[in-house]
Each structure stands twice: as C-alpha cells, then as structure tokens.
C-alpha cells in the first residue's frame, strides 16, 4: 500500500474508491456511509451537520493514525494537524464564494456572465456559498426574485445574466502554479422541479466544438487560482465558453472521468500535490455516463442494490428512508460511443427500477 489517507466530506465514496484503486489504505468521515463506501475503506464514521466535521476528523485520527487528509465537498476549510494533500484552507476560502469567483474571472479577463443589476432579467440566481446547484433558479421578473428570497431568507446570493448553452466542466490537476486538464465533461442537470439546476450526473468525454477553448481557459484559470491537486472549472458552452465556477476539490464527475480515461484521478491528485502534473491531456478510451436517481416519492428502500455493482454506486443500506427528491443511488453506462453508453445506462437504470419498485 502507498500510505494511509483519511477522506472527509459530505459525500466521499467516489474519492475513497479512487484512492483504494490507486493503492492507498483509506478511511472516511462521510455523511452517508453507504454500503459501498465500506468496500473501499478500513473504517468510516458518519456525521449529521457539517460543523461536526473538525471534531469527527480529530477523533478519527486518534483512532486511526493516517499520513494525509484529503477533503471533498463540505470539508474544504477544515483545519487539522493531519498533513493536507490539497488546496490549503486559506487559499480555498476565496473559491467557496461565488461573488469572489466572479471577480476572479473578471480579473483574468475570461468570459463570465455579467452580474445582473437592477431590473435586468432573465437572470440566474444562486447562493454565494454551497455546491450542487440545487438552489439555483432562473428568475424572469422581480416577483420571481422575491419568491426566491422568501424561500431562502437570509441566504446571500448573486444574480448573473442568463446565458444560453450546455452545462459542462473541465477536470484539472494543478500544483499551485501550473495546471493540466484531464477531461472535458457534460454536466447532467435535474431539469425540472424546484431543483431544476441541481447536479444529476455527467458524461465524459464531452465532444463539443468549444472543447479545446474550454481546456485552454480551464488550465489558465486553475493555474492562476493557486489551487493544488484536483480542481474543476464549470462552464456553459454557448456562443463562447462562459466560465461559471471553480471547484477547488474533487468533483462529482470523478467517476466518469476515470471510467472514460482509465486513469486514476486520485493518483494524479497526489502527484500534483508533490509538484508533478501530466504532460498531456489523457486520451479518452470510451464514453462514460453517470446519472443520479432521485426518489419520486417519500419511500423506504427495502431492496439491496449491491448485486448491481459496479453498474450502480452510492448504494444505500436496505431499510433506508428517502424523502421525495432526495438522491437514492448513482447508475452508470459505458460504451464506445455516446449512443452505446446511453443504451447501457438505460438498461442499468431499468434494472435498478425493477428492484426499487
């Protein structure tokens, strides 16, 4: 084994799985502690609220001495005595604030949707902090903005001019000064309901006429950010590649990046923390898709989905209860073309639905 790492964050299965495959002994502090997280870790403990994380990490490190801490979403600013492999909290803080990201992009002179001021509509409204996009909303009039404010009182937000295009991202690794893109991804959004703009999956690689421009922009942004390790840049691929956000951590696209490139993102992350980045963008070997299945009603899942792995991940324990709209599991599809990958995804999704009922 290469070493002992503690992975901490709201959802860590994808990072823990990548670390285990890369030859590390893995431990995790995770909100869900799903079945398959246990397959890749020596031990894992759960938490309820994010403010519990620092204490949970400290307690866990006493029980299981580790060589390094690797953080996922929700744990980016946790400070501990464990050596961190990733972007330092003092550096990462700026990129957890979408207004600061806006200013950063403007300072780099990369295309970014301008802030919508006054009565400029339609606009995309999003909380200044938070991941996943599930509270993002398009507002087309003052009344709709007021309704959003009533739904999320006391939540600071920004409003950007709405731009047309396809949600996408570029996964990079960086050493604090240089960056290398490792994949271009299409982001799959929920597309309906109150969380229409919430993340619901990804497709890798995303073959788009602007892919080369997105790679160049992402490498410049990631290098200028000073981030270390895995970092993702979100775009809207429209009339130009509009830069949207920086994710200074492992991204939810990790699974499809690894399936498509057959390269270890965790290994590249650890190498970047040591100052080594890939010489070139890895060539994709196949097309991979991940789609998150959400509960269409309040439900209790009595079925055991573990026999469907590896076509399914983030596998809940039998007996887990879900509220309508909450994520249940991730389903995958792979193939030589997008058409083949989508067909595989549909077959695997149908198998899951048969078990769920």
VENCORPE-V40527 format. One record per helix or strand. SS is the DSSP state (A for helix, B for strand). FROM is the first residue (numbers start at 1). TO is the last residue. If there is no record, write none. Layout:
ss=<SS,SS>
from=<FROM,FROM>
to=<TO,TO>
This chain:
ss=<B,A,B,A,B,A,B,B,A,A,B,B,B,B,A,B,B,B,B,A,B,B,A,A,B,B,A,B,B,B,A>
from=<4,13,25,35,43,50,68,84,89,98,112,115,123,137,142,157,166,179,199,211,228,241,254,265,287,299,305,312,320,327,338>
to=<9,21,30,40,46,63,71,84,96,108,112,115,127,139,151,161,175,189,204,225,237,247,261,273,294,301,308,313,322,335,356>
